[in-house]
């Protein structure tokens, strides 16, 4: 996955395990854009691991979790959960 394409939007990215991608967004990302960015990252991540369930963890610039996007390989759907 080519994370450099997201460089203005993502400050840092990491893979805590093979099924998860963590991304720390830059301060320029508006709250209304986080879900769309998570979806885009999940779609790119899915290309690398097409038959796996995957999660994209979105973190605010202060590294607090704000959103989790879970991709289900069987249904091919993404489910979103805001951090509480």
N, CA, C and O atoms as a GROMACS GRO file, in nm:
protein
  336
    1UNK      N    1   0.084  -0.117   0.000
    1UNK     CA    2   0.000   0.000   0.000
    1UNK      C    3   0.088   0.123   0.000
    1UNK      O    4   0.187   0.128   0.074
    2UNK      N    5   0.056   0.220  -0.079
    2UNK     CA    6   0.139   0.339  -0.097
    2UNK      C    7   0.092   0.452  -0.005
    2UNK      O    8   0.013   0.537  -0.045
    3UNK      N    9   0.140   0.451   0.120
    3UNK     CA   10   0.097   0.550   0.216
    3UNK      C   11   0.148   0.689   0.184
    3UNK      O   12   0.093   0.788   0.233
    4UNK      N   13   0.253   0.700   0.102
    4UNK     CA   14   0.304   0.833   0.068
    4UNK      C   15   0.199   0.915  -0.004
    4UNK      O   16   0.208   1.038  -0.005
    5UNK      N   17   0.101   0.852  -0.066
    5UNK     CA   18  -0.007   0.926  -0.131
    5UNK      C   19  -0.092   1.003  -0.031
    5UNK      O   20  -0.156   1.101  -0.066
    6UNK      N   21  -0.092   0.958   0.094
    6UNK     CA   22  -0.171   1.020   0.199
    6UNK      C   23  -0.089   1.114   0.287
    6UNK      O   24  -0.138   1.164   0.388
    7UNK      N   25   0.036   1.138   0.250
    7UNK     CA   26   0.131   1.211   0.334
    7UNK      C   27   0.076   1.342   0.390
    7UNK      O   28   0.097   1.369   0.509
    8UNK      N   29   0.007   1.426   0.313
    8UNK     CA   30  -0.044   1.548   0.374
    8UNK      C   31  -0.152   1.523   0.480
    8UNK      O   32  -0.178   1.609   0.564
    9UNK      N   33  -0.214   1.406   0.477
    9UNK     CA   34  -0.324   1.375   0.568
    9UNK      C   35  -0.284   1.286   0.685
    9UNK      O   36  -0.348   1.289   0.790
   10UNK      N   37  -0.180   1.207   0.667
   10UNK     CA   38  -0.136   1.110   0.768
   10UNK      C   39   0.001   1.151   0.822
   10UNK      O   40   0.097   1.164   0.746
   11UNK      N   41   0.010   1.172   0.955
   11UNK     CA   42   0.138   1.205   1.018
   11UNK      C   43   0.223   1.083   1.041
   11UNK      O   44   0.345   1.088   1.031
   12UNK      N   45   0.158   0.971   1.074
   12UNK     CA   46   0.231   0.848   1.106
   12UNK      C   47   0.140   0.730   1.077
   12UNK      O   48   0.018   0.740   1.089
   13UNK      N   49   0.199   0.618   1.040
   13UNK     CA   50   0.123   0.496   1.017
   13UNK      C   51   0.204   0.379   1.069
   13UNK      O   52   0.327   0.381   1.065
   14UNK      N   53   0.136   0.278   1.117
   14UNK     CA   54   0.202   0.160   1.172
   14UNK      C   55   0.112   0.039   1.157
   14UNK      O   56  -0.009   0.053   1.143
   15UNK      N   57   0.172  -0.079   1.159
   15UNK     CA   58   0.099  -0.204   1.148
   15UNK      C   59   0.125  -0.284   1.276
   15UNK      O   60   0.228  -0.352   1.286
   16UNK      N   61   0.033  -0.277   1.374
   16UNK     CA   62   0.055  -0.349   1.499
   16UNK      C   63   0.049  -0.500   1.483
   16UNK      O   64   0.112  -0.572   1.560
   17UNK      N   65  -0.025  -0.549   1.384
   17UNK     CA   66  -0.022  -0.689   1.345
   17UNK      C   67  -0.070  -0.696   1.201
   17UNK      O   68  -0.107  -0.594   1.143
   18UNK      N   69  -0.071  -0.815   1.144
   18UNK     CA   70  -0.099  -0.829   1.001
   18UNK      C   71  -0.239  -0.788   0.959
   18UNK      O   72  -0.263  -0.765   0.841
   19UNK      N   73  -0.331  -0.779   1.053
   19UNK     CA   74  -0.468  -0.747   1.017
   19UNK      C   75  -0.509  -0.606   1.057
   19UNK      O   76  -0.626  -0.570   1.043
   20UNK      N   77  -0.416  -0.526   1.107
   20UNK     CA   78  -0.449  -0.391   1.153
   20UNK      C   79  -0.352  -0.289   1.096
   20UNK      O   80  -0.232  -0.314   1.082
   21UNK      N   81  -0.408  -0.174   1.063
   21UNK     CA   82  -0.330  -0.060   1.019
   21UNK      C   83  -0.369   0.057   1.107
   21UNK      O   84  -0.488   0.090   1.118
   22UNK      N   85  -0.272   0.119   1.170
   22UNK     CA   86  -0.298   0.238   1.251
   22UNK      C   87  -0.252   0.361   1.175
   22UNK      O   88  -0.147   0.358   1.111
   23UNK      N   89  -0.328   0.469   1.182
   23UNK     CA   90  -0.293   0.592   1.114
   23UNK      C   91  -0.321   0.711   1.205
   23UNK      O   92  -0.432   0.726   1.257
   24UNK      N   93  -0.220   0.795   1.222
   24UNK     CA   94  -0.234   0.919   1.299
   24UNK      C   95  -0.256   1.030   1.197
   24UNK      O   96  -0.170   1.056   1.113
   25UNK      N   97  -0.371   1.095   1.205
   25UNK     CA   98  -0.404   1.198   1.107
   25UNK      C   99  -0.333   1.329   1.140
   25UNK      O  100  -0.296   1.354   1.254
   26UNK      N  101  -0.315   1.411   1.039
   26UNK     CA  102  -0.255   1.544   1.058
   26UNK      C  103  -0.363   1.640   1.107
   26UNK      O  104  -0.482   1.613   1.091
   27UNK      N  105  -0.323   1.752   1.164
   27UNK     CA  106  -0.422   1.850   1.212
   27UNK      C  107  -0.508   1.908   1.100
   27UNK      O  108  -0.615   1.963   1.128
   28UNK      N  109  -0.465   1.899   0.976
   28UNK     CA  110  -0.542   1.954   0.864
   28UNK      C  111  -0.667   1.872   0.830
   28UNK      O  112  -0.757   1.922   0.763
   29UNK      N  113  -0.673   1.748   0.877
   29UNK     CA  114  -0.788   1.663   0.848
   29UNK      C  115  -0.906   1.709   0.934
   29UNK      O  116  -0.897   1.714   1.056
   30UNK      N  117  -1.017   1.741   0.867
   30UNK     CA  118  -1.137   1.783   0.938
   30UNK      C  119  -1.210   1.660   0.993
   30UNK      O  120  -1.201   1.552   0.935
   31UNK      N  121  -1.282   1.676   1.103
   31UNK     CA  122  -1.355   1.562   1.160
   31UNK      C  123  -1.449   1.495   1.060
   31UNK      O  124  -1.469   1.374   1.066
   32UNK      N  125  -1.505   1.571   0.969
   32UNK     CA  126  -1.597   1.515   0.871
   32UNK      C  127  -1.525   1.431   0.765
   32UNK      O  128  -1.590   1.358   0.690
   33UNK      N  129  -1.393   1.439   0.758
   33UNK     CA  130  -1.315   1.366   0.658
   33UNK      C  131  -1.256   1.235   0.709
   33UNK      O  132  -1.205   1.155   0.630
   34UNK      N  133  -1.262   1.212   0.840
   34UNK     CA  134  -1.196   1.096   0.900
   34UNK      C  135  -1.254   0.965   0.848
   34UNK      O  136  -1.178   0.873   0.814
   35UNK      N  137  -1.385   0.954   0.841
   35UNK     CA  138  -1.448   0.829   0.796
   35UNK      C  139  -1.411   0.799   0.651
   35UNK      O  140  -1.380   0.685   0.617
   36UNK      N  141  -1.414   0.901   0.566
   36UNK     CA  142  -1.378   0.882   0.426
   36UNK      C  143  -1.232   0.841   0.411
   36UNK      O  144  -1.199   0.756   0.328
   37UNK      N  145  -1.144   0.900   0.490
   37UNK     CA  146  -1.003   0.863   0.488
   37UNK      C  147  -0.983   0.720   0.536
   37UNK      O  148  -0.904   0.645   0.478
   38UNK      N  149  -1.055   0.681   0.641
   38UNK     CA  150  -1.048   0.543   0.692
   38UNK      C  151  -1.094   0.444   0.585
   38UNK      O  152  -1.034   0.338   0.568
   39UNK      N  153  -1.200   0.479   0.515
   39UNK     CA  154  -1.251   0.393   0.408
   39UNK      C  155  -1.147   0.376   0.298
   39UNK      O  156  -1.124   0.265   0.249
   40UNK      N  157  -1.085   0.485   0.258
   40UNK     CA  158  -0.983   0.481   0.154
   40UNK      C  159  -0.863   0.396   0.196
   40UNK      O  160  -0.812   0.316   0.118
   41UNK      N  161  -0.820   0.412   0.321
   41UNK     CA  162  -0.709   0.331   0.371
   41UNK      C  163  -0.747   0.183   0.378
   41UNK      O  164  -0.666   0.097   0.344
   42UNK      N  165  -0.869   0.154   0.420
   42UNK     CA  166  -0.915   0.015   0.427
   42UNK      C  167  -0.918  -0.048   0.288
   42UNK      O  168  -0.880  -0.164   0.272
   43UNK      N  169  -0.962   0.027   0.189
   43UNK     CA  170  -0.966  -0.026   0.053
   43UNK      C  171  -0.825  -0.055   0.002
   43UNK      O  172  -0.804  -0.157  -0.064
   44UNK      N  173  -0.730   0.031   0.031
   44UNK     CA  174  -0.592   0.007  -0.009
   44UNK      C  175  -0.531  -0.110   0.065
   44UNK      O  176  -0.461  -0.192   0.005
   45UNK      N  177  -0.556  -0.119   0.195
   45UNK     CA  178  -0.505  -0.227   0.279
   45UNK      C  179  -0.562  -0.360   0.231
   45UNK      O  180  -0.493  -0.462   0.232
   46UNK      N  181  -0.688  -0.358   0.191
   46UNK     CA  182  -0.757  -0.478   0.143
   46UNK      C  183  -0.690  -0.536   0.018
   46UNK      O  184  -0.690  -0.658  -0.001
   47UNK      N  185  -0.633  -0.451  -0.065
   47UNK     CA  186  -0.565  -0.499  -0.186
   47UNK      C  187  -0.443  -0.585  -0.151
   47UNK      O  188  -0.409  -0.678  -0.224
   48UNK      N  189  -0.379  -0.553  -0.040
   48UNK     CA  190  -0.263  -0.631   0.005
   48UNK      C  191  -0.304  -0.764   0.070
   48UNK      O  192  -0.230  -0.862   0.064
   49UNK      N  193  -0.421  -0.765   0.132
   49UNK     CA  194  -0.469  -0.883   0.203
   49UNK      C  195  -0.615  -0.908   0.166
   49UNK      O  196  -0.704  -0.887   0.249
   50UNK      N  197  -0.644  -0.952   0.044
   50UNK     CA  198  -0.781  -0.958  -0.007
   50UNK      C  199  -0.875  -1.055   0.066
   50UNK      O  200  -0.996  -1.034   0.064
   51UNK      N  201  -0.825  -1.158   0.128
   51UNK     CA  202  -0.912  -1.259   0.189
   51UNK      C  203  -0.912  -1.253   0.342
   51UNK      O  204  -0.951  -1.350   0.407
   52UNK      N  205  -0.871  -1.142   0.398
   52UNK     CA  206  -0.864  -1.131   0.544
   52UNK      C  207  -0.958  -1.023   0.595
   52UNK      O  208  -0.986  -0.925   0.526
   53UNK      N  209  -1.007  -1.044   0.716
   53UNK     CA  210  -1.077  -0.936   0.786
   53UNK      C  211  -0.969  -0.838   0.831
   53UNK      O  212  -0.864  -0.879   0.880
   54UNK      N  213  -0.995  -0.710   0.816
   54UNK     CA  214  -0.894  -0.607   0.845
   54UNK      C  215  -0.954  -0.496   0.930
   54UNK      O  216  -1.075  -0.474   0.929
   55UNK      N  217  -0.867  -0.426   1.002
   55UNK     CA  218  -0.909  -0.310   1.079
   55UNK      C  219  -0.816  -0.194   1.050
   55UNK      O  220  -0.694  -0.211   1.038
   56UNK      N  221  -0.874  -0.075   1.039
   56UNK     CA  222  -0.797   0.048   1.027
   56UNK      C  223  -0.831   0.132   1.148
   56UNK      O  224  -0.947   0.167   1.171
   57UNK      N  225  -0.729   0.164   1.226
   57UNK     CA  226  -0.746   0.242   1.349
   57UNK      C  227  -0.702   0.384   1.320
   57UNK      O  228  -0.586   0.408   1.284
   58UNK      N  229  -0.793   0.479   1.336
   58UNK     CA  230  -0.764   0.619   1.308
   58UNK      C  231  -0.741   0.692   1.440
   58UNK      O  232  -0.823   0.685   1.532
   59UNK      N  233  -0.628   0.762   1.447
   59UNK     CA  234  -0.591   0.835   1.567
   59UNK      C  235  -0.583   0.984   1.538
   59UNK      O  236  -0.541   1.026   1.430
   60UNK      N  237  -0.623   1.064   1.636
   60UNK     CA  238  -0.611   1.209   1.627
   60UNK      C  239  -0.462   1.247   1.633
   60UNK      O  240  -0.379   1.163   1.667
   61UNK      N  241  -0.429   1.372   1.601
   61UNK     CA  242  -0.288   1.414   1.609
   61UNK      C  243  -0.226   1.394   1.747
   61UNK      O  244  -0.104   1.377   1.758
   62UNK      N  245  -0.309   1.394   1.854
   62UNK     CA  246  -0.257   1.370   1.990
   62UNK      C  247  -0.249   1.220   2.022
   62UNK      O  248  -0.223   1.182   2.136
   63UNK      N  249  -0.273   1.136   1.919
   63UNK     CA  250  -0.262   0.990   1.927
   63UNK      C  251  -0.372   0.924   2.009
   63UNK      O  252  -0.355   0.813   2.060
   64UNK      N  253  -0.486   0.991   2.021
   64UNK     CA  254  -0.603   0.932   2.084
   64UNK      C  255  -0.686   0.866   1.975
   64UNK      O  256  -0.712   0.926   1.871
   65UNK      N  257  -0.728   0.742   1.998
   65UNK     CA  258  -0.810   0.670   1.902
   65UNK      C  259  -0.942   0.742   1.882
   65UNK      O  260  -1.010   0.778   1.979
   66UNK      N  261  -0.980   0.765   1.754
   66UNK     CA  262  -1.107   0.834   1.727
   66UNK      C  263  -1.204   0.749   1.645
   66UNK      O  264  -1.326   0.768   1.655
   67UNK      N  265  -1.153   0.654   1.566
   67UNK     CA  266  -1.241   0.574   1.481
   67UNK      C  267  -1.174   0.443   1.445
   67UNK      O  268  -1.054   0.438   1.420
   68UNK      N  269  -1.254   0.336   1.442
   68UNK     CA  270  -1.207   0.207   1.394
   68UNK      C  271  -1.295   0.166   1.277
   68UNK      O  272  -1.418   0.168   1.286
   69UNK      N  273  -1.232   0.130   1.167
   69UNK     CA  274  -1.303   0.079   1.049
   69UNK      C  275  -1.267  -0.068   1.036
   69UNK      O  276  -1.150  -0.104   1.024
   70UNK      N  277  -1.369  -0.153   1.038
   70UNK     CA  278  -1.347  -0.298   1.027
   70UNK      C  279  -1.402  -0.348   0.894
   70UNK      O  280  -1.520  -0.332   0.864
   71UNK      N  281  -1.314  -0.409   0.816
   71UNK     CA  282  -1.353  -0.466   0.687
   71UNK      C  283  -1.375  -0.615   0.704
   71UNK      O  284  -1.286  -0.686   0.750
   72UNK      N  285  -1.493  -0.663   0.666
   72UNK     CA  286  -1.526  -0.804   0.670
   72UNK      C  287  -1.507  -0.862   0.531
   72UNK      O  288  -1.577  -0.824   0.437
   73UNK      N  289  -1.411  -0.954   0.517
   73UNK     CA  290  -1.378  -1.011   0.385
   73UNK      C  291  -1.492  -1.091   0.325
   73UNK      O  292  -1.507  -1.095   0.203
   74UNK      N  293  -1.572  -1.154   0.409
   74UNK     CA  294  -1.682  -1.236   0.358
   74UNK      C  295  -1.794  -1.150   0.300
   74UNK      O  296  -1.842  -1.176   0.189
   75UNK      N  297  -1.835  -1.047   0.374
   75UNK     CA  298  -1.944  -0.962   0.326
   75UNK      C  299  -1.895  -0.847   0.238
   75UNK      O  300  -1.974  -0.784   0.168
   76UNK      N  301  -1.765  -0.822   0.242
   76UNK     CA  302  -1.702  -0.711   0.169
   76UNK      C  303  -1.758  -0.576   0.212
   76UNK      O  304  -1.770  -0.483   0.132
   77UNK      N  305  -1.792  -0.565   0.340
   77UNK     CA  306  -1.847  -0.443   0.396
   77UNK      C  307  -1.752  -0.385   0.502
   77UNK      O  308  -1.677  -0.458   0.567
   78UNK      N  309  -1.757  -0.254   0.516
   78UNK     CA  310  -1.678  -0.188   0.620
   78UNK      C  311  -1.775  -0.137   0.726
   78UNK      O  312  -1.875  -0.073   0.695
   79UNK      N  313  -1.743  -0.168   0.851
   79UNK     CA  314  -1.823  -0.122   0.964
   79UNK      C  315  -1.738  -0.023   1.042
   79UNK      O  316  -1.620  -0.046   1.065
   80UNK      N  317  -1.799   0.087   1.083
   80UNK     CA  318  -1.726   0.193   1.153
   80UNK      C  319  -1.772   0.202   1.297
   80UNK      O  320  -1.890   0.187   1.328
   81UNK      N  321  -1.675   0.227   1.386
   81UNK     CA  322  -1.708   0.244   1.527
   81UNK      C  323  -1.626   0.362   1.580
   81UNK      O  324  -1.503   0.360   1.579
   82UNK      N  325  -1.698   0.464   1.627
   82UNK     CA  326  -1.631   0.579   1.687
   82UNK      C  327  -1.580   0.539   1.825
   82UNK      O  328  -1.644   0.461   1.895
   83UNK      N  329  -1.466   0.592   1.862
   83UNK     CA  330  -1.411   0.566   1.994
   83UNK      C  331  -1.497   0.636   2.098
   83UNK      O  332  -1.552   0.743   2.074
   84UNK      N  333  -1.508   0.574   2.214
   84UNK     CA  334  -1.592   0.633   2.319
   84UNK      C  335  -1.510   0.710   2.418
   84UNK      O  336  -1.564   0.766   2.512
   0.00000   0.00000   0.00000
